[in-house]
Amino acid sequence: MKRLAVLAVIIVALSLFVVWIAGNSLSMPDTHAESARLVTNVLLAILLLTTLVLGWRGTMGEAFRHGLVWFIAFFAIILAYSYRDELAPMAERVAGELNPAKPIARQANEVVLRRANDGHFYADLKINGARMRLLADTGASVIALSVEDAEDAGIDVNQLDFTLRVGTANGTAMAARVELDEVRIGSIIRDDVTALVARGLSQSLLGMNFFNSLSKFQIENDELLLRD
């Protein structure tokens, strides 16, 4: 009897909650299909609650505690979804701390990179649709790719003419000039970008030919700002 009484209270409470939601909703169901969907969802919720209550073998106190935990979790999810726009900058800041190379959108035409633990800035980007990580290097005149990253970008390195001598952190290397179809960092996209593929280069570099194509780039408070 106690279980039936609890079930009755829950069903009544759920019904009142649905009525309250419907009365305060800005998007009332205006078609028979939407109304039927709402009724179906309510009936499914009642069926689920009935199964849980009648099938519960613990005490009512335990059931109440479990139900309270689920209610709090459900309410937290709804609250987070309702304030998703306000919470988005905070989530992006946390993502930037966990992965400094991740481009964080500040505005529609602006992304920010966080300084890594080694003091450098890295960018997770796409070249010809392939994901890779480049070191932001204002000392490099153009984008420079390692042979491995060039192959990932769909470049046939065996067909390249490595006749250019370039200086790298490991000394002089032979390089070949290529044209990249697309370079994409967050919302910033550049087409037909000149780059080098260098043998012996262990870390691909994001060079000045990309930075000079921006309307603004600056370092401030451990952040590298890139503005289209």
MOKA-V25821 format. One record per residue. PHI is phi as a letter, one per 40 degrees, with the letter a starting at -180 (999 if undefined). PSI is psi as a letter, one per 20 degrees, with the letter a starting at -180 (999 if undefined). D_LAST is the distance of its C-alpha to the last C-alpha in Angstrom with 1 decimal. Layout:
PHI;PSI;D_LAST
PHI;PSI;D_LAST
//
This chain:
999;h;68.2
c;g;65.7
c;g;63.1
c;h;63.8
c;g;63.5
c;g;60.2
c;g;59.0
c;g;60.1
c;g;58.3
c;g;55.1
c;g;55.4
c;g;56.1
c;g;53.2
c;g;50.8
c;g;52.2
c;h;51.8
c;g;48.2
c;g;47.4
c;g;49.1
c;g;47.2
c;g;43.8
c;h;44.8
c;h;45.9
b;j;42.8
c;q;40.3
c;i;38.0
b;m;38.1
c;q;41.8
c;p;42.8
b;j;43.6
b;r;44.9
c;h;47.8
c;g;45.5
c;h;43.4
c;g;46.7
c;h;48.2
c;g;45.2
c;g;45.5
c;g;49.3
c;g;48.8
c;g;46.4
c;g;48.8
c;h;51.7
c;h;49.9
c;g;49.1
c;g;52.8
c;g;54.0
c;g;51.8
c;g;53.1
c;g;56.7
c;g;56.4
c;g;55.0
c;g;57.6
c;h;60.7
c;i;59.7
c;p;59.0
b;i;61.7
c;a;60.8
c;r;61.8
c;h;60.4
c;g;59.0
c;g;57.0
c;g;55.8
c;g;54.7
c;g;52.8
c;g;51.0
c;h;50.3
c;g;48.9
c;g;46.5
c;h;45.2
c;g;44.9
c;g;42.9
c;g;40.6
c;g;40.2
c;h;39.6
c;g;36.9
c;g;35.0
c;g;35.3
c;g;34.2
c;h;31.1
c;h;30.2
c;h;30.8
b;k;28.5
c;h;25.8
c;h;23.0
c;h;24.2
c;i;24.8
d;g;21.4
c;h;19.7
c;g;22.9
c;h;22.9
c;h;19.4
c;g;20.5
c;g;23.6
c;h;21.8
c;h;19.7
c;h;23.0
c;h;24.7
b;n;22.1
d;h;19.8
c;i;17.9
c;p;16.8
c;p;13.2
b;p;13.6
c;p;11.5
c;h;11.8
b;r;10.1
c;h;9.0
b;k;5.2
a;p;6.2
b;q;8.6
b;p;11.5
b;q;14.1
c;q;17.7
c;p;20.0
c;r;22.6
c;h;26.3
c;j;26.6
g;i;24.2
c;r;21.5
b;p;18.1
b;q;17.9
b;p;15.4
c;o;16.8
a;a;15.0
b;p;16.2
b;o;17.2
f;k;19.0
g;i;19.3
c;p;21.1
c;p;20.2
a;r;20.4
b;p;19.6
b;q;18.4
c;p;19.0
c;o;16.2
b;o;18.1
c;i;17.2
c;i;20.6
c;p;20.0
c;h;19.0
b;r;17.8
c;p;17.4
b;p;21.0
b;q;22.5
c;r;25.9
c;h;28.4
c;g;28.3
c;h;24.6
c;g;24.8
c;h;27.6
c;h;25.8
c;j;23.0
g;j;25.9
c;p;26.5
c;n;30.2
c;h;30.6
c;i;34.3
c;j;33.3
c;q;31.2
b;n;32.6
c;n;32.3
b;i;33.2
c;p;30.6
c;p;31.4
b;q;28.7
c;p;29.1
b;r;28.4
c;h;29.4
c;j;32.5
h;a;33.3
c;p;33.0
b;q;31.9
c;p;32.0
b;r;28.8
b;q;27.9
c;p;25.0
b;r;23.3
b;p;20.5
c;p;18.5
c;g;18.0
a;p;14.9
b;p;12.8
b;p;11.3
b;o;10.3
f;c;10.6
c;i;8.5
c;p;6.1
b;p;8.5
b;p;9.7
b;q;13.2
f;m;16.1
b;p;15.1
c;p;18.0
a;r;19.5
b;q;22.9
b;o;25.3
b;p;27.6
c;q;31.0
g;i;31.8
c;o;28.3
c;h;28.5
b;o;24.9
c;q;21.9
b;p;19.3
c;o;15.6
c;a;15.8
c;h;14.3
c;h;13.6
c;g;10.6
c;h;9.6
c;i;10.3
c;i;7.9
c;q;5.0
c;h;5.5
a;p;7.1
a;p;9.0
a;q;12.4
b;p;15.3
a;p;17.3
f;l;20.0
g;k;19.8
b;q;16.1
b;o;13.2
c;p;10.1
b;p;6.7
b;p;3.8
c;999;0.0
//
